[in-house]
Amino acid sequence: MTDLSDTSIYLQNLLPKNGEVIYYGKIMNQQEAGFCFLGLMRDIKWKNDEVKIFGKQIITKRKVAWYADGGVSYTYSNTTKAGLNWTKELLKLKNLVEEITQETYNSCLLNLYHDGDEGMGWHSDDEKSIVKHSAIASVSFGAERKFVLKHKVTAETVSQYLTDGSLLLMKGETQTYWLHALTKTKKVDSPRINLTFRKMVV
C-alpha cells in the first residue's frame, strides 16, 4: 500500500468554502488496484439500480450494491436497500480507508459504471438516514472519471479526476452546501467501480 505517513501533502481542501473535500490520490499501487477491481466485479452482488422519479419506477444501466453492519438499510430516491453482509475484501478496504481518513464507517454503497455513457446526475448525500456532517469516503477502481462539485447558492464548480485506486473524502458541511456529479463522457469505454463508505444512523 502507498505510504501515507506524511499526510500533509494530501490534505488540501478542494472546496473554497462551506465544506471539506480532500483528494488523497492513489492509496495503493496499480497491481493492488487491479486485484481489487477483479475481486469486486466477481464477488459483489450487483443489481441494476431502481429509483422512483415523480412516481415512475426507473431501472438504471448502472449497477449498485449495499453492504452494511447488521443489515443497516439505506433509503434514497424513494427506494430502500437492506444491507448485505460484508465480504472479506470490502472489510479490508474499509479498514484501510478508516486508517487513512481517521474516520469510522458502518456501510458502503457500491456503483458499477460500465462505460462513460453511465454517470450520476447532480445530488447531495444528505438523507436523514446518514449521520449529519459525517465523512463519506469514495474509493475508485478502473477507468478514470471526472467528479464535479457545484455550490448550491453561488453555482461555482470544482472538479477532480478520480484515478484507479484513489481515495476522495467529503465531510463537514459539504452535503449541505454542495451538489456533486459524475459526468458522462464518450472518451471512456471501460468500467469503473466506486465505493462510498458512509456512517448511517442506527
Residue pairs with C-beta under 8 A, 6 or more apart in sequence:
1 27
1 28
1 29
1 32
1 96
2 26
2 27
2 28
2 29
4 10
4 24
4 27
4 100
7 100
10 22
10 23
10 24
10 25
11 22
12 22
12 23
13 20
13 21
13 22
14 21
14 22
14 23
14 149
14 158
14 160
15 21
15 149
15 158
15 174
15 178
16 156
16 158
17 151
17 177
18 151
18 173
18 174
18 176
18 177
18 178
19 170
19 171
19 172
19 173
19 174
19 175
19 176
19 177
19 178
20 169
20 170
20 171
20 172
20 173
20 174
21 149
21 158
21 160
21 168
21 169
21 170
21 171
21 174
21 178
22 168
22 169
22 171
23 160
23 162
23 166
23 167
23 168
23 169
24 100
24 166
24 167
24 168
24 169
25 163
25 166
25 167
26 33
26 163
26 164
26 165
26 166
27 96
27 97
27 100
27 139
27 165
27 166
27 167
28 36
28 165
29 165
30 164
30 165
32 165
33 141
33 164
33 165
34 164
36 89
36 93
36 141
36 165
37 141
37 142
37 164
37 193
39 89
40 89
40 110
40 141
40 193
40 195
41 112
41 191
41 193
43 87
43 89
44 65
44 87
44 110
44 112
45 65
45 84
46 63
46 64
46 65
46 110
46 112
47 63
47 64
47 65
48 59
48 60
48 61
48 62
48 63
48 64
49 59
49 60
49 62
49 63
49 64
49 111
50 57
50 58
50 59
50 60
50 79
51 57
51 58
51 60
51 76
51 77
51 78
51 79
52 58
52 77
52 78
52 79
53 77
60 118
61 114
61 117
61 118
62 111
62 112
62 113
62 114
62 118
62 120
63 111
63 112
63 114
64 81
64 109
64 110
64 111
64 112
65 84
65 109
65 110
66 74
66 81
66 82
66 83
66 84
66 107
66 108
66 109
66 110
67 83
67 84
67 85
67 86
67 87
67 90
67 107
67 108
67 110
68 74
68 83
68 84
68 86
68 106
68 107
68 108
68 200
69 83
69 86
69 106
69 107
69 202
70 83
70 202
71 82
71 83
71 84
71 85
72 83
72 106
72 107
72 200
72 202
73 80
73 81
73 82
73 83
73 129
74 80
74 81
74 83
74 107
74 109
74 127
74 129
74 198
74 200
75 81
75 127
75 129
76 127
83 107
86 94
90 108
90 195
93 139
93 195
94 105
94 108
94 197
97 103
97 105
97 137
97 139
97 167
97 197
98 104
98 105
98 197
100 167
101 135
101 137
101 167
101 169
103 134
103 135
103 137
103 169
103 171
103 199
104 199
105 135
105 137
105 197
105 198
105 199
106 198
106 199
106 200
106 202
107 197
107 198
107 199
107 200
108 195
108 196
108 197
108 198
109 195
109 196
109 198
110 193
110 194
110 195
110 196
111 120
111 193
111 194
111 196
112 191
112 192
112 193
113 119
113 143
113 145
113 182
113 191
113 192
113 193
113 194
114 191
115 143
115 188
115 189
115 190
115 191
116 143
116 145
116 184
116 185
116 186
116 187
116 188
116 189
117 184
117 186
118 184
119 145
119 181
119 182
119 183
119 184
119 185
120 181
120 182
121 181
122 150
122 179
122 180
122 181
123 179
123 180
123 181
124 152
124 175
124 176
124 178
124 179
124 180
125 136
125 170
125 175
125 196
125 198
126 175
126 176
128 201
129 200
129 201
130 136
130 175
130 198
130 199
130 200
130 201
131 199
131 200
131 201
133 171
133 172
133 173
133 175
133 176
134 171
134 198
134 199
135 169
135 170
135 171
135 199
136 169
136 170
136 171
136 175
136 196
136 197
136 198
137 167
137 168
137 169
137 196
137 197
138 147
138 162
138 167
138 168
138 169
138 170
138 194
138 195
138 196
138 197
139 165
139 166
139 167
139 194
139 195
139 196
139 197
140 162
140 163
140 164
140 165
140 166
140 167
140 168
140 192
140 193
140 194
140 195
141 164
141 165
141 192
141 193
141 194
141 195
142 164
142 190
142 191
142 192
142 193
143 164
143 188
143 190
143 191
143 192
144 161
144 162
144 163
144 164
144 188
144 192
145 161
145 162
145 182
145 183
145 185
145 188
145 192
146 159
146 160
146 161
146 162
146 182
146 183
146 185
147 159
147 160
147 161
147 162
147 168
147 180
147 181
147 182
148 157
148 158
148 159
148 180
148 181
148 182
148 183
149 157
149 158
149 159
149 174
149 178
149 179
149 180
150 156
150 157
150 178
150 179
150 180
150 181
151 157
151 177
151 178
152 177
152 178
152 179
153 177
160 168
162 168
162 194
170 180
182 194
